[in-house]
Amino acid sequence: MTIVDLLEEVKTDSSKWMKKRADELKNFYWQDGYGAFSVNPSEVDMVTEYIQNQREHHSTKTFQDEYRAFLKKYKVEYDERYVWG
């Protein structure tokens, strides 16, 4: 399965799930697009720890700033107008 097919399925199914949870979520939708990064198997433990401490981490650095840093680090060209949809 390609990443694009996987993400389309996840976004579709999770949107349907969210909309069934509460009336105020009936207009829930995901923005267009996505970002995907692979992880070296030797770094899975480090990534897992990062995810577990994400709330604390994002108290000092916003998600947007961190995402921009990933894009810069891995030399991914992007247009800011389309990143935050």
PDB file of N, CA, C and O in Angstrom, chain B, residues numbered from 101:
ATOM      1  N   MET B 101       0.852  -1.174   0.000  1.00  0.00           N
ATOM      2  CA  MET B 101       0.000   0.000   0.000  1.00  0.00           C
ATOM      3  C   MET B 101       0.898   1.237   0.000  1.00  0.00           C
ATOM      4  O   MET B 101       1.876   1.303   0.745  1.00  0.00           O
ATOM      5  N   THR B 102       0.566   2.184  -0.816  1.00  0.00           N
ATOM      6  CA  THR B 102       1.351   3.419  -0.857  1.00  0.00           C
ATOM      7  C   THR B 102       0.985   4.314   0.331  1.00  0.00           C
ATOM      8  O   THR B 102      -0.068   4.147   0.946  1.00  0.00           O
ATOM      9  N   ILE B 103       1.857   5.252   0.638  1.00  0.00           N
ATOM     10  CA  ILE B 103       1.593   6.192   1.731  1.00  0.00           C
ATOM     11  C   ILE B 103       0.345   7.004   1.426  1.00  0.00           C
ATOM     12  O   ILE B 103      -0.481   7.228   2.311  1.00  0.00           O
ATOM     13  N   VAL B 104       0.200   7.450   0.174  1.00  0.00           N
ATOM     14  CA  VAL B 104      -0.968   8.263  -0.177  1.00  0.00           C
ATOM     15  C   VAL B 104      -2.265   7.474   0.023  1.00  0.00           C
ATOM     16  O   VAL B 104      -3.247   8.022   0.525  1.00  0.00           O
ATOM     17  N   ASP B 105      -2.278   6.196  -0.365  1.00  0.00           N
ATOM     18  CA  ASP B 105      -3.478   5.371  -0.165  1.00  0.00           C
ATOM     19  C   ASP B 105      -3.752   5.131   1.318  1.00  0.00           C
ATOM     20  O   ASP B 105      -4.899   5.186   1.760  1.00  0.00           O
ATOM     21  N   LEU B 106      -2.700   4.866   2.077  1.00  0.00           N
ATOM     22  CA  LEU B 106      -2.850   4.657   3.514  1.00  0.00           C
ATOM     23  C   LEU B 106      -3.429   5.898   4.189  1.00  0.00           C
ATOM     24  O   LEU B 106      -4.385   5.801   4.958  1.00  0.00           O
ATOM     25  N   LEU B 107      -2.848   7.063   3.900  1.00  0.00           N
ATOM     26  CA  LEU B 107      -3.321   8.286   4.529  1.00  0.00           C
ATOM     27  C   LEU B 107      -4.741   8.638   4.112  1.00  0.00           C
ATOM     28  O   LEU B 107      -5.519   9.134   4.926  1.00  0.00           O
ATOM     29  N   GLU B 108      -5.083   8.391   2.870  1.00  0.00           N
ATOM     30  CA  GLU B 108      -6.460   8.642   2.435  1.00  0.00           C
ATOM     31  C   GLU B 108      -7.437   7.782   3.231  1.00  0.00           C
ATOM     32  O   GLU B 108      -8.487   8.259   3.661  1.00  0.00           O
ATOM     33  N   GLU B 109      -7.088   6.523   3.422  1.00  0.00           N
ATOM     34  CA  GLU B 109      -7.946   5.614   4.184  1.00  0.00           C
ATOM     35  C   GLU B 109      -8.037   6.036   5.649  1.00  0.00           C
ATOM     36  O   GLU B 109      -9.127   6.057   6.221  1.00  0.00           O
ATOM     37  N   VAL B 110      -6.912   6.369   6.253  1.00  0.00           N
ATOM     38  CA  VAL B 110      -6.898   6.784   7.657  1.00  0.00           C
ATOM     39  C   VAL B 110      -7.718   8.059   7.844  1.00  0.00           C
ATOM     40  O   VAL B 110      -8.522   8.154   8.771  1.00  0.00           O
ATOM     41  N   LYS B 111      -7.515   9.033   6.968  1.00  0.00           N
ATOM     42  CA  LYS B 111      -8.242  10.294   7.099  1.00  0.00           C
ATOM     43  C   LYS B 111      -9.742  10.100   6.876  1.00  0.00           C
ATOM     44  O   LYS B 111     -10.553  10.684   7.594  1.00  0.00           O
ATOM     45  N   THR B 112     -10.111   9.295   5.898  1.00  0.00           N
ATOM     46  CA  THR B 112     -11.533   9.042   5.629  1.00  0.00           C
ATOM     47  C   THR B 112     -12.192   8.340   6.807  1.00  0.00           C
ATOM     48  O   THR B 112     -13.226   8.782   7.308  1.00  0.00           O
ATOM     49  N   ASP B 113     -11.589   7.253   7.241  1.00  0.00           N
ATOM     50  CA  ASP B 113     -12.181   6.473   8.334  1.00  0.00           C
ATOM     51  C   ASP B 113     -12.201   7.249   9.650  1.00  0.00           C
ATOM     52  O   ASP B 113     -13.178   7.175  10.395  1.00  0.00           O
ATOM     53  N   SER B 114     -11.140   7.986   9.941  1.00  0.00           N
ATOM     54  CA  SER B 114     -11.106   8.733  11.202  1.00  0.00           C
ATOM     55  C   SER B 114     -12.082   9.908  11.168  1.00  0.00           C
ATOM     56  O   SER B 114     -12.638  10.265  12.206  1.00  0.00           O
ATOM     57  N   SER B 115     -12.302  10.513  10.015  1.00  0.00           N
ATOM     58  CA  SER B 115     -13.305  11.580   9.909  1.00  0.00           C
ATOM     59  C   SER B 115     -14.695  11.040  10.193  1.00  0.00           C
ATOM     60  O   SER B 115     -15.472  11.650  10.928  1.00  0.00           O
ATOM     61  N   LYS B 116     -15.001   9.894   9.606  1.00  0.00           N
ATOM     62  CA  LYS B 116     -16.308   9.269   9.860  1.00  0.00           C
ATOM     63  C   LYS B 116     -16.455   8.936  11.346  1.00  0.00           C
ATOM     64  O   LYS B 116     -17.513   9.162  11.933  1.00  0.00           O
ATOM     65  N   TRP B 117     -15.401   8.404  11.948  1.00  0.00           N
ATOM     66  CA  TRP B 117     -15.424   8.044  13.366  1.00  0.00           C
ATOM     67  C   TRP B 117     -15.661   9.282  14.236  1.00  0.00           C
ATOM     68  O   TRP B 117     -16.487   9.255  15.149  1.00  0.00           O
ATOM     69  N   MET B 118     -14.927  10.376  13.946  1.00  0.00           N
ATOM     70  CA  MET B 118     -15.063  11.612  14.720  1.00  0.00           C
ATOM     71  C   MET B 118     -16.484  12.156  14.639  1.00  0.00           C
ATOM     72  O   MET B 118     -17.056  12.566  15.649  1.00  0.00           O
ATOM     73  N   LYS B 119     -17.048  12.157  13.444  1.00  0.00           N
ATOM     74  CA  LYS B 119     -18.382  12.729  13.238  1.00  0.00           C
ATOM     75  C   LYS B 119     -19.461  11.968  14.000  1.00  0.00           C
ATOM     76  O   LYS B 119     -20.515  12.527  14.304  1.00  0.00           O
ATOM     77  N   LYS B 120     -19.209  10.707  14.309  1.00  0.00           N
ATOM     78  CA  LYS B 120     -20.171   9.906  15.058  1.00  0.00           C
ATOM     79  C   LYS B 120     -20.057  10.123  16.567  1.00  0.00           C
ATOM     80  O   LYS B 120     -20.946   9.710  17.312  1.00  0.00           O
ATOM     81  N   ARG B 121     -18.990  10.758  17.028  1.00  0.00           N
ATOM     82  CA  ARG B 121     -18.728  10.915  18.454  1.00  0.00           C
ATOM     83  C   ARG B 121     -19.615  11.971  19.106  1.00  0.00           C
ATOM     84  O   ARG B 121     -20.068  11.783  20.236  1.00  0.00           O
ATOM     85  N   ALA B 122     -19.869  13.078  18.410  1.00  0.00           N
ATOM     86  CA  ALA B 122     -20.641  14.169  19.021  1.00  0.00           C
ATOM     87  C   ALA B 122     -21.179  15.081  17.928  1.00  0.00           C
ATOM     88  O   ALA B 122     -20.573  15.224  16.866  1.00  0.00           O
ATOM     89  N   ASP B 123     -22.332  15.699  18.203  1.00  0.00           N
ATOM     90  CA  ASP B 123     -22.957  16.597  17.225  1.00  0.00           C
ATOM     91  C   ASP B 123     -22.029  17.747  16.828  1.00  0.00           C
ATOM     92  O   ASP B 123     -22.005  18.160  15.668  1.00  0.00           O
ATOM     93  N   GLU B 124     -21.263  18.264  17.800  1.00  0.00           N
ATOM     94  CA  GLU B 124     -20.392  19.401  17.478  1.00  0.00           C
ATOM     95  C   GLU B 124     -19.232  19.009  16.560  1.00  0.00           C
ATOM     96  O   GLU B 124     -18.516  19.879  16.063  1.00  0.00           O
ATOM     97  N   LEU B 125     -19.045  17.716  16.332  1.00  0.00           N
ATOM     98  CA  LEU B 125     -17.985  17.254  15.423  1.00  0.00           C
ATOM     99  C   LEU B 125     -18.516  16.871  14.038  1.00  0.00           C
ATOM    100  O   LEU B 125     -17.775  16.330  13.217  1.00  0.00           O
ATOM    101  N   LYS B 126     -19.789  17.150  13.782  1.00  0.00           N
ATOM    102  CA  LYS B 126     -20.377  16.721  12.509  1.00  0.00           C
ATOM    103  C   LYS B 126     -19.721  17.371  11.300  1.00  0.00           C
ATOM    104  O   LYS B 126     -19.814  16.839  10.194  1.00  0.00           O
ATOM    105  N   ASN B 127     -19.058  18.514  11.487  1.00  0.00           N
ATOM    106  CA  ASN B 127     -18.369  19.190  10.381  1.00  0.00           C
ATOM    107  C   ASN B 127     -16.858  18.958  10.401  1.00  0.00           C
ATOM    108  O   ASN B 127     -16.106  19.659   9.724  1.00  0.00           O
ATOM    109  N   PHE B 128     -16.422  17.970  11.182  1.00  0.00           N
ATOM    110  CA  PHE B 128     -14.983  17.683  11.264  1.00  0.00           C
ATOM    111  C   PHE B 128     -14.451  17.216   9.909  1.00  0.00           C
ATOM    112  O   PHE B 128     -15.097  16.429   9.216  1.00  0.00           O
ATOM    113  N   TYR B 129     -13.294  17.698   9.549  1.00  0.00           N
ATOM    114  CA  TYR B 129     -12.608  17.215   8.350  1.00  0.00           C
ATOM    115  C   TYR B 129     -11.117  17.465   8.498  1.00  0.00           C
ATOM    116  O   TYR B 129     -10.698  18.356   9.236  1.00  0.00           O
ATOM    117  N   TRP B 130     -10.338  16.691   7.808  1.00  0.00           N
ATOM    118  CA  TRP B 130      -8.894  16.874   7.779  1.00  0.00           C
ATOM    119  C   TRP B 130      -8.560  17.885   6.697  1.00  0.00           C
ATOM    120  O   TRP B 130      -9.253  17.977   5.684  1.00  0.00           O
ATOM    121  N   GLN B 131      -7.498  18.640   6.917  1.00  0.00           N
ATOM    122  CA  GLN B 131      -7.029  19.525   5.856  1.00  0.00           C
ATOM    123  C   GLN B 131      -6.456  18.683   4.732  1.00  0.00           C
ATOM    124  O   GLN B 131      -6.120  17.516   4.933  1.00  0.00           O
ATOM    125  N   ASP B 132      -6.344  19.267   3.556  1.00  0.00           N
ATOM    126  CA  ASP B 132      -5.732  18.563   2.435  1.00  0.00           C
ATOM    127  C   ASP B 132      -4.254  18.334   2.731  1.00  0.00           C
ATOM    128  O   ASP B 132      -3.620  19.113   3.444  1.00  0.00           O
ATOM    129  N   GLY B 133      -3.733  17.281   2.187  1.00  0.00           N
ATOM    130  CA  GLY B 133      -2.307  17.017   2.287  1.00  0.00           C
ATOM    131  C   GLY B 133      -1.901  16.322   3.573  1.00  0.00           C
ATOM    132  O   GLY B 133      -2.732  16.041   4.436  1.00  0.00           O
ATOM    133  N   TYR B 134      -0.621  16.053   3.685  1.00  0.00           N
ATOM    134  CA  TYR B 134      -0.051  15.381   4.842  1.00  0.00           C
ATOM    135  C   TYR B 134       1.464  15.457   4.742  1.00  0.00           C
ATOM    136  O   TYR B 134       2.010  15.816   3.699  1.00  0.00           O
ATOM    137  N   GLY B 135       2.124  15.122   5.811  1.00  0.00           N
ATOM    138  CA  GLY B 135       3.571  14.980   5.825  1.00  0.00           C
ATOM    139  C   GLY B 135       3.896  13.607   6.362  1.00  0.00           C
ATOM    140  O   GLY B 135       3.237  13.128   7.285  1.00  0.00           O
ATOM    141  N   ALA B 136       4.888  12.975   5.805  1.00  0.00           N
ATOM    142  CA  ALA B 136       5.268  11.635   6.266  1.00  0.00           C
ATOM    143  C   ALA B 136       6.781  11.528   6.309  1.00  0.00           C
ATOM    144  O   ALA B 136       7.473  11.920   5.369  1.00  0.00           O
ATOM    145  N   PHE B 137       7.282  10.995   7.405  1.00  0.00           N
ATOM    146  CA  PHE B 137       8.713  10.776   7.560  1.00  0.00           C
ATOM    147  C   PHE B 137       8.919   9.334   7.987  1.00  0.00           C
ATOM    148  O   PHE B 137       8.173   8.819   8.820  1.00  0.00           O
ATOM    149  N   SER B 138       9.902   8.693   7.439  1.00  0.00           N
ATOM    150  CA  SER B 138      10.206   7.328   7.857  1.00  0.00           C
ATOM    151  C   SER B 138      11.156   7.377   9.062  1.00  0.00           C
ATOM    152  O   SER B 138      11.788   8.397   9.337  1.00  0.00           O
ATOM    153  N   VAL B 139      11.234   6.275   9.749  1.00  0.00           N
ATOM    154  CA  VAL B 139      12.085   6.188  10.933  1.00  0.00           C
ATOM    155  C   VAL B 139      13.020   5.002  10.775  1.00  0.00           C
ATOM    156  O   VAL B 139      12.591   3.903  10.423  1.00  0.00           O
ATOM    157  N   ASN B 140      14.285   5.229  11.034  1.00  0.00           N
ATOM    158  CA  ASN B 140      15.269   4.162  11.023  1.00  0.00           C
ATOM    159  C   ASN B 140      14.907   3.180  12.141  1.00  0.00           C
ATOM    160  O   ASN B 140      14.684   3.611  13.272  1.00  0.00           O
ATOM    161  N   PRO B 141      14.843   1.887  11.863  1.00  0.00           N
ATOM    162  CA  PRO B 141      14.494   0.916  12.910  1.00  0.00           C
ATOM    163  C   PRO B 141      15.331   1.047  14.179  1.00  0.00           C
ATOM    164  O   PRO B 141      14.843   0.761  15.273  1.00  0.00           O
ATOM    165  N   SER B 142      16.574   1.472  14.046  1.00  0.00           N
ATOM    166  CA  SER B 142      17.427   1.614  15.230  1.00  0.00           C
ATOM    167  C   SER B 142      17.018   2.809  16.094  1.00  0.00           C
ATOM    168  O   SER B 142      17.490   2.935  17.224  1.00  0.00           O
ATOM    169  N   GLU B 143      16.147   3.687  15.585  1.00  0.00           N
ATOM    170  CA  GLU B 143      15.729   4.875  16.323  1.00  0.00           C
ATOM    171  C   GLU B 143      14.285   4.804  16.813  1.00  0.00           C
ATOM    172  O   GLU B 143      13.757   5.802  17.304  1.00  0.00           O
ATOM    173  N   VAL B 144      13.641   3.654  16.691  1.00  0.00           N
ATOM    174  CA  VAL B 144      12.240   3.519  17.092  1.00  0.00           C
ATOM    175  C   VAL B 144      12.056   3.841  18.572  1.00  0.00           C
ATOM    176  O   VAL B 144      11.100   4.531  18.928  1.00  0.00           O
ATOM    177  N   ASP B 145      12.930   3.368  19.431  1.00  0.00           N
ATOM    178  CA  ASP B 145      12.806   3.655  20.866  1.00  0.00           C
ATOM    179  C   ASP B 145      12.890   5.159  21.137  1.00  0.00           C
ATOM    180  O   ASP B 145      12.143   5.685  21.961  1.00  0.00           O
ATOM    181  N   MET B 146      13.788   5.839  20.451  1.00  0.00           N
ATOM    182  CA  MET B 146      13.941   7.282  20.631  1.00  0.00           C
ATOM    183  C   MET B 146      12.671   8.014  20.172  1.00  0.00           C
ATOM    184  O   MET B 146      12.215   8.945  20.835  1.00  0.00           O
ATOM    185  N   VAL B 147      12.112   7.595  19.053  1.00  0.00           N
ATOM    186  CA  VAL B 147      10.895   8.223  18.545  1.00  0.00           C
ATOM    187  C   VAL B 147       9.717   7.943  19.483  1.00  0.00           C
ATOM    188  O   VAL B 147       8.904   8.831  19.738  1.00  0.00           O
ATOM    189  N   THR B 148       9.625   6.731  19.991  1.00  0.00           N
ATOM    190  CA  THR B 148       8.564   6.383  20.933  1.00  0.00           C
ATOM    191  C   THR B 148       8.651   7.264  22.177  1.00  0.00           C
ATOM    192  O   THR B 148       7.634   7.770  22.652  1.00  0.00           O
ATOM    193  N   GLU B 149       9.836   7.446  22.693  1.00  0.00           N
ATOM    194  CA  GLU B 149      10.031   8.303  23.870  1.00  0.00           C
ATOM    195  C   GLU B 149       9.638   9.742  23.551  1.00  0.00           C
ATOM    196  O   GLU B 149       9.001  10.412  24.364  1.00  0.00           O
ATOM    197  N   TYR B 150      10.018  10.213  22.371  1.00  0.00           N
ATOM    198  CA  TYR B 150       9.647  11.568  21.954  1.00  0.00           C
ATOM    199  C   TYR B 150       8.123  11.730  21.948  1.00  0.00           C
ATOM    200  O   TYR B 150       7.598  12.716  22.466  1.00  0.00           O
ATOM    201  N   ILE B 151       7.425  10.771  21.369  1.00  0.00           N
ATOM    202  CA  ILE B 151       5.960  10.846  21.288  1.00  0.00           C
ATOM    203  C   ILE B 151       5.349  10.857  22.686  1.00  0.00           C
ATOM    204  O   ILE B 151       4.402  11.599  22.946  1.00  0.00           O
ATOM    205  N   GLN B 152       5.883  10.048  23.571  1.00  0.00           N
ATOM    206  CA  GLN B 152       5.354   9.985  24.936  1.00  0.00           C
ATOM    207  C   GLN B 152       5.550  11.312  25.678  1.00  0.00           C
ATOM    208  O   GLN B 152       4.770  11.635  26.574  1.00  0.00           O
ATOM    209  N   ASN B 153       6.574  12.077  25.320  1.00  0.00           N
ATOM    210  CA  ASN B 153       6.875  13.347  25.986  1.00  0.00           C
ATOM    211  C   ASN B 153       6.511  14.560  25.131  1.00  0.00           C
ATOM    212  O   ASN B 153       6.990  15.668  25.374  1.00  0.00           O
ATOM    213  N   GLN B 154       5.666  14.339  24.135  1.00  0.00           N
ATOM    214  CA  GLN B 154       5.352  15.397  23.181  1.00  0.00           C
ATOM    215  C   GLN B 154       4.697  16.618  23.825  1.00  0.00           C
ATOM    216  O   GLN B 154       5.022  17.751  23.469  1.00  0.00           O
ATOM    217  N   ARG B 155       3.788  16.404  24.758  1.00  0.00           N
ATOM    218  CA  ARG B 155       3.103  17.545  25.406  1.00  0.00           C
ATOM    219  C   ARG B 155       4.127  18.474  26.060  1.00  0.00           C
ATOM    220  O   ARG B 155       4.067  19.693  25.897  1.00  0.00           O
ATOM    221  N   GLU B 156       5.060  17.886  26.796  1.00  0.00           N
ATOM    222  CA  GLU B 156       6.103  18.682  27.448  1.00  0.00           C
ATOM    223  C   GLU B 156       6.993  19.360  26.413  1.00  0.00           C
ATOM    224  O   GLU B 156       7.330  20.537  26.544  1.00  0.00           O
ATOM    225  N   HIS B 157       7.367  18.611  25.391  1.00  0.00           N
ATOM    226  CA  HIS B 157       8.244  19.139  24.338  1.00  0.00           C
ATOM    227  C   HIS B 157       7.607  20.341  23.650  1.00  0.00           C
ATOM    228  O   HIS B 157       8.279  21.340  23.394  1.00  0.00           O
ATOM    229  N   HIS B 158       6.311  20.250  23.350  1.00  0.00           N
ATOM    230  CA  HIS B 158       5.648  21.328  22.627  1.00  0.00           C
ATOM    231  C   HIS B 158       5.292  22.517  23.516  1.00  0.00           C
ATOM    232  O   HIS B 158       4.718  23.496  23.040  1.00  0.00           O
ATOM    233  N   SER B 159       5.623  22.440  24.788  1.00  0.00           N
ATOM    234  CA  SER B 159       5.448  23.617  25.640  1.00  0.00           C
ATOM    235  C   SER B 159       6.576  24.616  25.403  1.00  0.00           C
ATOM    236  O   SER B 159       6.461  25.780  25.784  1.00  0.00           O
ATOM    237  N   THR B 160       7.657  24.173  24.781  1.00  0.00           N
ATOM    238  CA  THR B 160       8.788  25.066  24.505  1.00  0.00           C
ATOM    239  C   THR B 160       9.005  25.318  23.012  1.00  0.00           C
ATOM    240  O   THR B 160       9.684  26.274  22.638  1.00  0.00           O
ATOM    241  N   LYS B 161       8.439  24.475  22.168  1.00  0.00           N
ATOM    242  CA  LYS B 161       8.604  24.632  20.721  1.00  0.00           C
ATOM    243  C   LYS B 161       7.303  24.213  20.050  1.00  0.00           C
ATOM    244  O   LYS B 161       6.804  23.112  20.283  1.00  0.00           O
ATOM    245  N   THR B 162       6.761  25.086  19.224  1.00  0.00           N
ATOM    246  CA  THR B 162       5.478  24.769  18.601  1.00  0.00           C
ATOM    247  C   THR B 162       5.641  23.649  17.573  1.00  0.00           C
ATOM    248  O   THR B 162       6.730  23.408  17.053  1.00  0.00           O
ATOM    249  N   PHE B 163       4.528  22.979  17.300  1.00  0.00           N
ATOM    250  CA  PHE B 163       4.525  21.954  16.261  1.00  0.00           C
ATOM    251  C   PHE B 163       4.977  22.563  14.938  1.00  0.00           C
ATOM    252  O   PHE B 163       5.779  21.961  14.223  1.00  0.00           O
ATOM    253  N   GLN B 164       4.473  23.748  14.605  1.00  0.00           N
ATOM    254  CA  GLN B 164       4.816  24.384  13.342  1.00  0.00           C
ATOM    255  C   GLN B 164       6.313  24.634  13.234  1.00  0.00           C
ATOM    256  O   GLN B 164       6.917  24.368  12.195  1.00  0.00           O
ATOM    257  N   ASP B 165       6.914  25.147  14.309  1.00  0.00           N
ATOM    258  CA  ASP B 165       8.359  25.399  14.293  1.00  0.00           C
ATOM    259  C   ASP B 165       9.142  24.094  14.161  1.00  0.00           C
ATOM    260  O   ASP B 165      10.139  24.026  13.441  1.00  0.00           O
ATOM    261  N   GLU B 166       8.686  23.076  14.855  1.00  0.00           N
ATOM    262  CA  GLU B 166       9.370  21.792  14.775  1.00  0.00           C
ATOM    263  C   GLU B 166       9.259  21.181  13.377  1.00  0.00           C
ATOM    264  O   GLU B 166      10.226  20.629  12.853  1.00  0.00           O
ATOM    265  N   TYR B 167       8.084  21.284  12.789  1.00  0.00           N
ATOM    266  CA  TYR B 167       7.868  20.736  11.446  1.00  0.00           C
ATOM    267  C   TYR B 167       8.738  21.464  10.425  1.00  0.00           C
ATOM    268  O   TYR B 167       9.334  20.842   9.547  1.00  0.00           O
ATOM    269  N   ARG B 168       8.804  22.798  10.552  1.00  0.00           N
ATOM    270  CA  ARG B 168       9.681  23.564   9.654  1.00  0.00           C
ATOM    271  C   ARG B 168      11.139  23.107   9.812  1.00  0.00           C
ATOM    272  O   ARG B 168      11.868  23.002   8.826  1.00  0.00           O
ATOM    273  N   ALA B 169      11.554  22.840  11.037  1.00  0.00           N
ATOM    274  CA  ALA B 169      12.930  22.386  11.286  1.00  0.00           C
ATOM    275  C   ALA B 169      13.185  21.031  10.630  1.00  0.00           C
ATOM    276  O   ALA B 169      14.262  20.811  10.075  1.00  0.00           O
ATOM    277  N   PHE B 170      12.200  20.108  10.685  1.00  0.00           N
ATOM    278  CA  PHE B 170      12.336  18.823   9.989  1.00  0.00           C
ATOM    279  C   PHE B 170      12.499  19.037   8.490  1.00  0.00           C
ATOM    280  O   PHE B 170      13.378  18.453   7.856  1.00  0.00           O
ATOM    281  N   LEU B 171      11.643  19.877   7.939  1.00  0.00           N
ATOM    282  CA  LEU B 171      11.704  20.134   6.497  1.00  0.00           C
ATOM    283  C   LEU B 171      13.064  20.706   6.103  1.00  0.00           C
ATOM    284  O   LEU B 171      13.650  20.308   5.096  1.00  0.00           O
ATOM    285  N   LYS B 172      13.556  21.646   6.911  1.00  0.00           N
ATOM    286  CA  LYS B 172      14.858  22.247   6.629  1.00  0.00           C
ATOM    287  C   LYS B 172      15.978  21.212   6.780  1.00  0.00           C
ATOM    288  O   LYS B 172      16.853  21.114   5.920  1.00  0.00           O
ATOM    289  N   LYS B 173      15.950  20.449   7.861  1.00  0.00           N
ATOM    290  CA  LYS B 173      16.987  19.450   8.124  1.00  0.00           C
ATOM    291  C   LYS B 173      17.113  18.449   6.977  1.00  0.00           C
ATOM    292  O   LYS B 173      18.219  18.070   6.593  1.00  0.00           O
ATOM    293  N   TYR B 174      15.966  18.026   6.434  1.00  0.00           N
ATOM    294  CA  TYR B 174      15.976  17.015   5.378  1.00  0.00           C
ATOM    295  C   TYR B 174      15.864  17.608   3.983  1.00  0.00           C
ATOM    296  O   TYR B 174      15.612  16.904   3.005  1.00  0.00           O
ATOM    297  N   LYS B 175      16.061  18.944   3.915  1.00  0.00           N
ATOM    298  CA  LYS B 175      16.105  19.661   2.641  1.00  0.00           C
ATOM    299  C   LYS B 175      14.867  19.426   1.775  1.00  0.00           C
ATOM    300  O   LYS B 175      14.960  19.208   0.567  1.00  0.00           O
ATOM    301  N   VAL B 176      13.710  19.477   2.430  1.00  0.00           N
ATOM    302  CA  VAL B 176      12.433  19.326   1.726  1.00  0.00           C
ATOM    303  C   VAL B 176      11.953  20.723   1.324  1.00  0.00           C
ATOM    304  O   VAL B 176      11.744  21.586   2.177  1.00  0.00           O
ATOM    305  N   GLU B 177      11.784  20.932   0.030  1.00  0.00           N
ATOM    306  CA  GLU B 177      11.270  22.210  -0.440  1.00  0.00           C
ATOM    307  C   GLU B 177       9.773  22.272  -0.161  1.00  0.00           C
ATOM    308  O   GLU B 177       9.065  21.280  -0.337  1.00  0.00           O
ATOM    309  N   TYR B 178       9.291  23.430   0.272  1.00  0.00           N
ATOM    310  CA  TYR B 178       7.874  23.585   0.555  1.00  0.00           C
ATOM    311  C   TYR B 178       7.488  25.037   0.397  1.00  0.00           C
ATOM    312  O   TYR B 178       8.338  25.927   0.409  1.00  0.00           O
ATOM    313  N   ASP B 179       6.206  25.264   0.249  1.00  0.00           N
ATOM    314  CA  ASP B 179       5.641  26.600   0.168  1.00  0.00           C
ATOM    315  C   ASP B 179       4.769  26.781   1.402  1.00  0.00           C
ATOM    316  O   ASP B 179       3.790  26.058   1.586  1.00  0.00           O
ATOM    317  N   GLU B 180       5.112  27.724   2.231  1.00  0.00           N
ATOM    318  CA  GLU B 180       4.417  27.964   3.498  1.00  0.00           C
ATOM    319  C   GLU B 180       2.902  28.115   3.310  1.00  0.00           C
ATOM    320  O   GLU B 180       2.130  27.768   4.204  1.00  0.00           O
ATOM    321  N   ARG B 181       2.484  28.624   2.171  1.00  0.00           N
ATOM    322  CA  ARG B 181       1.046  28.802   1.916  1.00  0.00           C
ATOM    323  C   ARG B 181       0.288  27.505   1.902  1.00  0.00           C
ATOM    324  O   ARG B 181      -0.913  27.486   2.169  1.00  0.00           O
ATOM    325  N   TYR B 182       0.977  26.398   1.589  1.00  0.00           N
ATOM    326  CA  TYR B 182       0.295  25.121   1.448  1.00  0.00           C
ATOM    327  C   TYR B 182       0.541  24.159   2.608  1.00  0.00           C
ATOM    328  O   TYR B 182      -0.072  23.093   2.667  1.00  0.00           O
ATOM    329  N   VAL B 183       1.414  24.516   3.513  1.00  0.00           N
ATOM    330  CA  VAL B 183       1.763  23.608   4.609  1.00  0.00           C
ATOM    331  C   VAL B 183       0.673  23.570   5.671  1.00  0.00           C
ATOM    332  O   VAL B 183       0.381  22.503   6.211  1.00  0.00           O
ATOM    333  N   TRP B 184       0.072  24.701   5.980  1.00  0.00           N
ATOM    334  CA  TRP B 184      -0.859  24.774   7.102  1.00  0.00           C
ATOM    335  C   TRP B 184      -2.314  24.823   6.662  1.00  0.00           C
ATOM    336  O   TRP B 184      -3.203  24.970   7.500  1.00  0.00           O
ATOM    337  N   GLY B 185      -2.573  24.703   5.369  1.00  0.00           N
ATOM    338  CA  GLY B 185      -3.879  24.545   4.750  1.00  0.00           C
ATOM    339  C   GLY B 185      -4.991  25.295   5.314  1.00  0.00           C
ATOM    340  O   GLY B 185      -6.115  25.193   4.825  1.00  0.00           O
TER     341      GLY B 185
END
